[in-house]
């Protein structure tokens, strides 16, 4: 059967779809990163006050890691229904879940008020956040990837990726402003709640924009073709998860390996560094937050540039530049931070995030191009989110534990370098996907390198 074709999305409509995905992912990442920053700065005192300061930070980061543990489950559930019902419906649901959980965190009683129930409630809401984010990423990048054309897919699909630094920028900016305006006592008493409660307003804006876009034409065509096959064969098609594991297991493993350096380096550079700079180097919370704030702004700006470069050179070369670069940067990164100056910290974080962008920018198009349409949400989400359990989830925990055990940044640098080596191997084993037509990838081919006859 010939692949279904669709008319190119008009530029104006594509920009609206990109905006809807970007605003949604920005809000989701704002909510997710806000928790990470608060975990590094204040949750250890509010929810684990009876622990040693560094142990309290470890416990705080443990609740942070719980959100990552829920992301694979979110990937499975949202991926399944996203491949069955469509991308748009699931994206609306993920935004509501994430925003609701974040708003509720802003209303939580602390340990001083309800004792051990406080960290339990915090952990439950963190699980909801992780579950929602596990389903958000795949749908957001697919909605853009499936509306665009192959020639500029890397550029357009990289825009939802800028939601991560935009969310980081927004979360860090709000926290930075509050820590500058409020005393430590006021911030610990009520100021930390403000950015969480702001999420309610952001979700309303995100829903208004996200509800205005249309479903992916590639998905609608694939759904119609699947219904025809079902009627002709009088049998139901395989569930997306079964199809992914049967036909795309190699691509799932490659995606998981590709995520290791990207995920680990990001949380070391943006979350762990807040702990390291303030406790080990002696810089103020405000200084550390400002460095991450500026670095995130640069990160936001370079991601579309890396995405556009992947359209010219390919996904693999750009991704490899980022993986190798992050590995080589780790020792200079900590050497600059150890200088104890804002300039050194700013340079370390900014260069690290620019190199991270070389991996993160082409990732959306790269993963989308690996999987067939009716299993693409599941495949991309599983590959991206299952790796987060081994990568991003324990990264701050491992980094803090290494710092506690050795009193040095060297083991942390070696940890990131090991992740970079694993990513280099995974990407080197991947096939280049730059020129693939997403509507042409065969549903029944063993791997994404096969396309329908006549493609």
TIDORO-322162 format. One line per 5 residues: number of its first residue (from 1); their letters; for each residue z, y, x of C-alpha. Coordinates in pm, 1 decimal. Example, Ala and Ser with C-alpha at 12.3 -4.5 7.8 and 13.67 -1.06 7.14 Angstrom:
# TIDORO-322162
1 = AS = 780.0:-450.0:1230.0 ~ 714.0:-106.0:1367.0 .
END
This chain:
# TIDORO-322162
1 = XXXXX = 0.0:0.0:0.0 ~ -86.1:339.8:137.3 ~ 193.6:576.8:203.3 ~ 252.3:839.6:-53.3 ~ 163.9:1187.3:57.9 .
6 = XXXXX = 300.8:1519.4:-47.1 ~ 187.5:1878.6:-29.5 ~ 336.1:2081.5:257.4 ~ 640.7:2279.7:156.1 ~ 557.4:2654.1:133.4 .
11 = XXXXX = 721.4:2857.4:414.0 ~ 934.4:3054.3:167.8 ~ 1066.8:2741.3:1.9 ~ 1131.8:2577.3:338.9 ~ 1337.9:2875.8:452.1 .
16 = XXXXX = 1542.4:2856.6:131.8 ~ 1602.3:2484.9:191.1 ~ 1702.8:2553.5:551.4 ~ 1940.9:2825.6:430.6 ~ 2095.3:2592.4:173.5 .
21 = XXXXX = 2150.8:2320.6:433.4 ~ 2279.1:2566.3:694.1 ~ 2527.0:2738.7:463.7 ~ 2654.1:2405.7:335.6 ~ 2699.8:2257.0:681.7 .
26 = XXXXX = 2860.5:2578.9:805.9 ~ 3122.0:2558.4:531.5 ~ 3180.3:2187.8:591.4 ~ 3221.4:2237.7:966.3 ~ 3436.0:2547.1:912.8 .
31 = XXXXX = 3673.2:2331.2:712.8 ~ 3664.6:2048.7:966.9 ~ 3703.0:2263.9:1279.1 ~ 3966.1:2483.7:1121.7 ~ 4186.3:2176.6:1107.2 .
36 = XXXXX = 4114.1:2098.1:1473.5 ~ 4205.8:2447.6:1590.1 ~ 4519.7:2453.0:1374.5 ~ 4614.4:2109.3:1509.9 ~ 4596.4:2246.4:1863.1 .
41 = XXXXX = 4784.5:2567.6:1788.9 ~ 5037.1:2530.7:1508.0 ~ 5046.6:2194.6:1325.1 ~ 5258.8:2033.9:1595.8 ~ 5542.3:2276.2:1512.2 .
46 = XXXXX = 5497.5:2280.4:1134.5 ~ 5449.9:1909.6:1065.4 ~ 5603.4:1739.6:1372.5 ~ 5886.5:1975.3:1473.7 ~ 6124.8:1703.7:1595.4 .
51 = XXXXX = 5891.9:1588.1:1874.7 ~ 5853.3:1704.8:2232.8 ~ 5587.8:1983.5:2237.1 ~ 5318.6:1773.1:2405.2 ~ 5407.1:1467.6:2193.9 .
56 = XXXXX = 5391.5:1688.5:1886.1 ~ 5043.7:1796.9:1993.7 ~ 4943.7:1432.7:2033.7 ~ 5071.4:1353.1:1682.9 ~ 4891.0:1657.6:1549.2 .
61 = XXXXX = 4566.4:1542.0:1710.7 ~ 4628.8:1194.4:1568.5 ~ 4602.5:1334.4:1215.6 ~ 4292.4:1517.2:1342.1 ~ 4146.0:1182.9:1454.0 .
66 = XXXXX = 4214.7:1027.4:1113.7 ~ 3938.8:1246.6:971.9 ~ 3693.1:1080.7:1206.7 ~ 3807.7:736.6:1095.6 ~ 3703.9:820.7:739.5 .
71 = XXXXX = 3359.1:944.5:841.5 ~ 3197.3:597.3:870.2 ~ 3313.5:513.4:518.5 ~ 3166.5:840.5:398.5 ~ 2843.5:756.3:579.4 .
76 = XXXXX = 2823.5:417.9:405.6 ~ 2898.4:547.0:55.1 ~ 2699.6:869.6:69.5 ~ 2417.3:699.4:258.9 ~ 2385.8:426.7:-3.6 .
81 = XXXXX = 2377.8:662.6:-299.9 ~ 2177.6:924.7:-112.9 ~ 1903.8:667.4:-54.4 ~ 1924.1:554.8:-418.2 ~ 1980.3:879.8:-608.7 .
86 = XXXXX = 1857.9:1152.5:-374.5 ~ 1983.4:1386.7:-105.2 ~ 2069.2:1690.5:-318.2 ~ 2322.6:1531.6:-556.6 ~ 2527.1:1385.5:-274.8 .
91 = XXXXX = 2524.8:1710.9:-79.1 ~ 2677.5:1893.6:-374.6 ~ 2949.6:1628.6:-403.2 ~ 3031.4:1638.0:-30.8 ~ 3071.5:2014.8:-39.6 .
96 = XXXXX = 3310.0:1997.3:-337.3 ~ 3522.5:1727.4:-173.3 ~ 3547.5:1901.8:161.6 ~ 3624.1:2243.3:14.0 ~ 3883.4:2105.4:-227.5 .
101 = XXXXX = 4068.8:1918.1:47.3 ~ 4069.6:2220.3:278.6 ~ 4196.5:2452.5:5.4 ~ 4474.2:2202.8:-69.9 ~ 4581.9:2198.8:298.1 .
106 = XXXXX = 4643.0:2572.0:264.1 ~ 4892.3:2498.2:-13.3 ~ 5078.5:2215.0:162.4 ~ 5454.3:2231.7:211.9 ~ 5561.5:2189.0:574.4 .
111 = XXXXX = 5810.8:1948.8:732.3 ~ 6087.5:2203.6:684.2 ~ 6035.2:2191.1:307.0 ~ 5964.7:1825.2:226.2 ~ 6036.6:1635.0:545.9 .
116 = XXXXX = 5817.9:1337.1:639.5 ~ 5611.7:1372.1:321.8 ~ 5441.6:1675.7:477.2 ~ 5251.2:1491.9:754.9 ~ 5166.2:1213.8:507.0 .
121 = XXXXX = 5005.5:1460.7:265.7 ~ 4830.4:1629.8:556.4 ~ 4686.0:1296.4:668.1 ~ 4560.0:1211.4:318.0 ~ 4376.3:1541.7:288.0 .
126 = XXXXX = 4234.9:1493.8:637.3 ~ 4096.4:1157.6:522.6 ~ 3919.3:1329.5:232.7 ~ 3772.8:1584.3:475.1 ~ 3640.9:1311.7:702.9 .
131 = XXXXX = 3496.4:1110.9:414.3 ~ 3307.6:1416.7:287.2 ~ 3177.2:1515.4:629.9 ~ 3059.4:1160.4:692.3 ~ 2820.5:1201.5:400.9 .
136 = XXXXX = 2728.2:1566.0:456.4 ~ 2546.7:1555.2:788.2 ~ 2282.1:1295.9:703.8 ~ 2186.2:1456.3:374.4 ~ 2168.7:1809.0:515.8 .
141 = XXXXX = 1940.5:1726.4:807.6 ~ 1721.7:1495.1:597.7 ~ 1669.3:1754.2:328.8 ~ 1516.8:1985.5:589.8 ~ 1339.6:1716.2:793.3 .
146 = XXXXX = 1169.0:1568.8:486.4 ~ 1047.0:1906.2:360.2 ~ 895.0:2018.0:689.8 ~ 599.1:1899.1:896.1 ~ 601.2:1702.2:1218.3 .
151 = XXXXX = 476.6:1988.3:1437.5 ~ 787.3:2205.8:1389.6 ~ 1037.0:1952.2:1259.9 ~ 1257.4:1978.6:1567.1 ~ 1290.9:2354.0:1517.7 .
156 = XXXXX = 1355.0:2354.2:1143.4 ~ 1585.2:2048.6:1146.9 ~ 1793.4:2206.4:1422.6 ~ 1905.6:2484.1:1187.2 ~ 2148.5:2265.0:990.5 .
161 = XXXXX = 2285.3:2169.6:1332.5 ~ 2376.0:2533.6:1391.0 ~ 2622.7:2485.2:1107.1 ~ 2857.7:2325.0:1362.5 ~ 2884.2:2626.0:1595.4 .
166 = XXXXX = 2865.2:2860.9:1297.7 ~ 3158.6:2678.9:1138.8 ~ 3339.3:2677.7:1472.1 ~ 3262.9:3048.5:1509.9 ~ 3390.2:3125.4:1162.1 .
171 = XXXXX = 3703.7:2912.1:1193.5 ~ 3789.1:3038.6:1541.7 ~ 3708.8:3396.9:1443.5 ~ 3940.3:3390.4:1143.5 ~ 4219.8:3229.7:1346.2 .
176 = XXXXX = 4164.6:3470.8:1634.1 ~ 4184.7:3770.8:1401.9 ~ 4501.4:3642.4:1240.3 ~ 4674.1:3566.7:1571.2 ~ 4580.9:3917.0:1690.9 .
181 = XXXXX = 4706.9:4091.8:1376.7 ~ 5017.1:3883.5:1306.4 ~ 5325.6:3802.8:1506.8 ~ 5378.0:3440.6:1609.1 ~ 5649.1:3409.3:1345.2 .
186 = XXXXX = 5430.7:3549.2:1066.5 ~ 5137.4:3330.4:1165.7 ~ 5357.2:3019.6:1168.3 ~ 5517.9:3111.9:835.5 ~ 5215.3:3199.5:622.4 .
191 = XXXXX = 4924.6:3331.5:828.5 ~ 4788.5:2986.6:914.2 ~ 4733.0:2920.6:540.6 ~ 4487.7:3208.7:491.7 ~ 4178.7:3052.2:654.9 .
196 = XXXXX = 4231.1:2728.2:460.7 ~ 4254.2:2912.1:129.4 ~ 3939.6:3111.9:213.4 ~ 3749.1:2784.3:193.2 ~ 3761.6:2806.0:-186.9 .
201 = XXXXX = 3550.9:3123.3:-183.8 ~ 3306.0:2980.1:68.1 ~ 3251.8:2664.8:-140.0 ~ 3153.5:2869.9:-445.8 ~ 2889.1:3052.1:-241.5 .
206 = XXXXX = 2764.8:2727.1:-87.9 ~ 2732.1:2553.6:-424.0 ~ 2538.9:2843.2:-573.6 ~ 2280.3:2823.4:-294.4 ~ 2270.7:2444.0:-264.1 .
211 = XXXXX = 2209.1:2391.0:-636.5 ~ 1901.4:2614.9:-619.1 ~ 1689.6:2386.3:-396.6 ~ 1467.4:2095.3:-494.6 ~ 1494.1:1731.9:-393.0 .
216 = XXXXX = 1301.5:1611.6:-87.6 ~ 934.3:1539.4:-176.9 ~ 925.9:1253.2:73.6 ~ 1221.8:1091.2:-102.2 ~ 1071.2:1139.9:-448.5 .
221 = XXXXX = 746.1:979.9:-334.9 ~ 930.1:689.3:-173.3 ~ 1141.3:640.6:-485.5 ~ 830.6:628.0:-705.4 ~ 667.7:376.2:-469.0 .
226 = XXXXX = 983.5:161.7:-471.7 ~ 985.9:161.2:-851.4 ~ 621.2:46.0:-852.0 ~ 699.1:-234.6:-607.4 ~ 999.4:-336.4:-813.1 .
231 = XXXXX = 791.1:-351.9:-1132.0 ~ 509.9:-544.5:-962.4 ~ 735.1:-797.4:-791.6 ~ 994.3:-811.7:-1070.7 ~ 1275.0:-801.5:-815.7 .
236 = XXXXX = 1520.1:-541.7:-693.5 ~ 1484.8:-392.2:-347.6 ~ 1748.0:-458.3:-82.4 ~ 2043.5:-225.0:-58.2 ~ 1991.9:47.6:205.7 .
241 = XXXXX = 2270.7:-86.9:427.9 ~ 2122.6:-438.2:436.0 ~ 1777.7:-297.4:506.1 ~ 1907.4:-80.2:791.0 ~ 2090.8:-366.8:958.6 .
246 = XXXXX = 1788.2:-593.5:921.2 ~ 1507.0:-359.7:1025.5 ~ 1672.7:-77.1:1221.6 ~ 1974.0:-225.6:1400.4 ~ 1828.8:-127.4:1738.0 .
251 = XXXXX = 1785.4:233.0:1624.5 ~ 2142.4:241.8:1492.5 ~ 2274.3:130.5:1831.3 ~ 2059.5:389.1:2011.0 ~ 2184.3:664.4:1779.9 .
256 = XXXXX = 2545.1:559.2:1839.1 ~ 2497.8:562.4:2215.3 ~ 2318.5:896.6:2202.4 ~ 2615.4:1047.3:2019.7 ~ 2876.9:950.7:2279.8 .
261 = XXXXX = 2829.6:1233.6:2531.2 ~ 2737.8:1485.1:2262.8 ~ 3047.8:1413.0:2053.8 ~ 3302.8:1368.6:2332.7 ~ 3192.5:1670.0:2535.4 .
266 = XXXXX = 3199.0:1896.4:2231.1 ~ 3558.2:1821.6:2137.7 ~ 3674.6:1844.7:2496.5 ~ 3505.1:2183.7:2534.6 ~ 3618.8:2331.3:2202.4 .
271 = XXXXX = 3940.5:2153.0:2092.4 ~ 4109.9:2005.5:2400.5 ~ 4042.2:2319.4:2601.2 ~ 4272.4:2515.6:2366.5 ~ 4557.6:2286.9:2471.2 .
276 = XXXXX = 4462.0:2274.5:2840.5 ~ 4411.6:2648.6:2879.9 ~ 4738.4:2739.9:2708.9 ~ 4974.3:2468.4:2839.2 ~ 4829.4:2382.1:3180.1 .
281 = XXXXX = 4669.5:2705.7:3297.8 ~ 4902.4:2947.5:3118.7 ~ 4645.8:3152.6:2928.0 ~ 4735.7:3296.4:2588.8 ~ 4621.8:3144.6:2258.9 .
286 = XXXXX = 4423.0:3462.5:2192.7 ~ 4237.0:3435.1:2525.0 ~ 4148.0:3070.6:2467.9 ~ 4031.6:3135.0:2110.6 ~ 3820.1:3431.5:2219.3 .
291 = XXXXX = 3643.4:3223.4:2485.0 ~ 3557.3:2952.4:2230.9 ~ 3451.9:3225.1:1987.1 ~ 3198.3:3379.2:2225.9 ~ 3079.0:3039.6:2348.3 .
296 = XXXXX = 3017.9:2928.3:1989.7 ~ 2806.3:3238.2:1923.6 ~ 2585.5:3152.2:2221.5 ~ 2577.1:2789.7:2110.8 ~ 2452.6:2897.5:1769.1 .
301 = XXXXX = 2172.0:3102.7:1927.2 ~ 2041.8:2836.2:2166.0 ~ 2029.4:2539.5:1927.8 ~ 1702.8:2646.6:1752.9 ~ 1552.6:2717.9:2096.6 .
306 = XXXXX = 1632.2:2365.8:2215.7 ~ 1497.1:2233.1:1884.1 ~ 1168.8:2420.4:1932.0 ~ 1145.3:2290.2:2289.3 ~ 1181.6:1934.6:2158.7 .
311 = XXXXX = 870.9:1997.0:1945.6 ~ 677.4:2074.5:2264.0 ~ 826.6:1827.9:2514.7 ~ 965.8:1553.7:2289.8 ~ 1311.8:1462.8:2165.5 .
316 = XXXXX = 1402.9:1233.9:2455.7 ~ 1342.2:1473.6:2749.6 ~ 1543.1:1755.0:2591.6 ~ 1825.1:1518.4:2493.7 ~ 1840.9:1379.0:2847.1 .
321 = XXXXX = 1865.3:1729.5:2994.4 ~ 2173.6:1786.7:2782.5 ~ 2339.6:1454.7:2865.1 ~ 2282.9:1482.9:3239.9 ~ 2375.6:1851.2:3237.8 .
326 = XXXXX = 2707.3:1797.7:3058.6 ~ 2801.6:1520.3:3299.7 ~ 2724.7:1736.9:3603.7 ~ 2906.9:2037.8:3457.9 ~ 3247.4:1877.6:3401.3 .
331 = XXXXX = 3399.3:1933.0:3745.1 ~ 3275.7:2295.4:3767.7 ~ 3395.1:2337.9:3407.9 ~ 3758.6:2261.9:3488.7 ~ 3742.1:2442.9:3823.0 .
336 = XXXXX = 3645.3:2762.0:3639.5 ~ 3916.6:2717.4:3375.9 ~ 4176.8:2657.9:3647.8 ~ 4107.8:3007.4:3786.2 ~ 4322.6:3135.0:3501.5 .
341 = XXXXX = 4089.8:3419.9:3406.9 ~ 3912.8:3494.3:3082.0 ~ 3580.2:3524.4:3267.9 ~ 3612.4:3180.1:3422.9 ~ 3711.0:3020.9:3092.7 .
346 = XXXXX = 3428.7:3197.6:2908.9 ~ 3166.3:3085.6:3160.6 ~ 3294.4:2727.5:3156.9 ~ 3288.6:2700.7:2776.1 ~ 2956.7:2883.4:2728.9 .
351 = XXXXX = 2756.8:2682.1:2983.3 ~ 2911.3:2362.4:2849.5 ~ 2807.5:2447.0:2493.9 ~ 2455.1:2548.5:2599.2 ~ 2410.6:2207.5:2763.5 .
356 = XXXXX = 2564.6:2039.3:2460.7 ~ 2304.5:2216.0:2245.4 ~ 2026.6:2035.4:2430.8 ~ 2161.1:1711.9:2281.9 ~ 2268.1:1843.6:1944.3 .
361 = XXXXX = 1951.8:2039.9:1859.7 ~ 1693.0:1756.1:1868.5 ~ 1941.2:1506.6:1726.1 ~ 1862.9:1586.7:1360.7 ~ 1488.9:1529.4:1392.6 .
366 = XXXXX = 1534.9:1244.5:1642.1 ~ 1760.9:1040.3:1413.8 ~ 1559.4:1122.9:1101.2 ~ 1241.2:997.3:1265.1 ~ 1395.8:661.4:1350.9 .
371 = XXXXX = 1434.3:534.3:993.4 ~ 1220.0:464.7:687.0 ~ 1267.8:694.1:386.9 ~ 1452.5:458.2:151.1 ~ 1707.6:373.9:419.4 .
376 = XXXXX = 1698.9:700.2:617.4 ~ 2017.2:855.7:474.9 ~ 2207.9:534.1:544.9 ~ 2056.1:476.2:888.1 ~ 2098.0:829.8:1020.7 .
381 = XXXXX = 2449.1:861.1:876.7 ~ 2567.5:522.3:1005.8 ~ 2428.3:585.8:1353.4 ~ 2583.3:931.1:1370.0 ~ 2919.0:871.3:1204.7 .
386 = XXXXX = 3017.1:525.1:1327.5 ~ 2993.3:650.1:1683.3 ~ 3230.7:935.9:1598.3 ~ 3515.5:683.5:1566.2 ~ 3477.4:587.5:1931.5 .
391 = XXXXX = 3366.3:931.0:2053.4 ~ 3488.3:1246.2:1880.8 ~ 3791.6:1095.0:1705.7 ~ 3990.0:993.0:2013.9 ~ 3843.1:1253.7:2252.4 .
396 = XXXXX = 4122.2:1514.3:2221.1 ~ 4382.6:1235.3:2208.0 ~ 4249.0:1066.3:2520.6 ~ 4212.3:1397.4:2701.3 ~ 4570.4:1504.4:2618.9 .
401 = XXXXX = 4704.8:1160.9:2714.3 ~ 4518.8:1169.0:3047.5 ~ 4652.4:1516.0:3114.8 ~ 5005.5:1402.3:3029.8 ~ 4984.3:1093.3:3252.6 .
406 = XXXXX = 4811.1:1244.1:3557.0 ~ 4882.1:1616.2:3527.8 ~ 4522.7:1681.5:3635.6 ~ 4184.7:1754.1:3478.4 ~ 4003.7:1503.8:3703.2 .
411 = XXXXX = 4051.3:1199.7:3473.1 ~ 3931.0:1408.0:3177.8 ~ 3617.8:1509.8:3368.3 ~ 3549.9:1145.9:3462.7 ~ 3594.6:1047.6:3096.4 .
416 = XXXXX = 3318.4:1288.0:2988.6 ~ 3094.6:1180.2:3278.2 ~ 3126.2:814.7:3171.7 ~ 3020.2:913.1:2818.5 ~ 2723.0:1103.4:2960.4 .
421 = XXXXX = 2607.8:796.0:3152.1 ~ 2625.0:585.8:2836.0 ~ 2416.9:842.7:2646.9 ~ 2156.1:857.3:2923.1 ~ 2113.2:479.1:2901.4 .
426 = XXXXX = 2085.1:486.0:2520.9 ~ 1827.8:767.9:2509.0 ~ 1629.0:611.6:2793.9 ~ 1598.1:296.3:2579.9 ~ 1472.0:491.9:2277.5 .
431 = XXXXX = 1110.2:546.2:2180.8 ~ 973.6:898.3:2152.8 ~ 959.1:1000.1:1786.0 ~ 822.7:1355.3:1798.0 ~ 486.8:1295.7:1627.4 .
436 = XXXXX = 595.8:1062.0:1348.4 ~ 514.1:1136.8:985.4 ~ 830.9:1064.3:788.9 ~ 633.0:950.1:484.8 ~ 439.2:697.0:694.3 .
441 = XXXXX = 722.7:494.5:848.7 ~ 699.4:149.1:696.6 ~ 982.9:35.6:470.9 ~ 952.8:-322.9:587.5 ~ 881.2:-276.1:957.7 .
446 = XXXXX = 1128.6:-406.3:1215.1 ~ 1203.5:-72.5:1374.2 ~ 1082.6:282.4:1330.1 ~ 794.8:244.2:1572.7 ~ 581.1:81.4:1305.8 .
451 = XXXXX = 383.7:286.9:1051.6 ~ 176.2:192.6:755.0 ~ -181.6:93.4:800.1 ~ -411.7:390.4:825.2 ~ -137.8:625.8:947.3 .
END
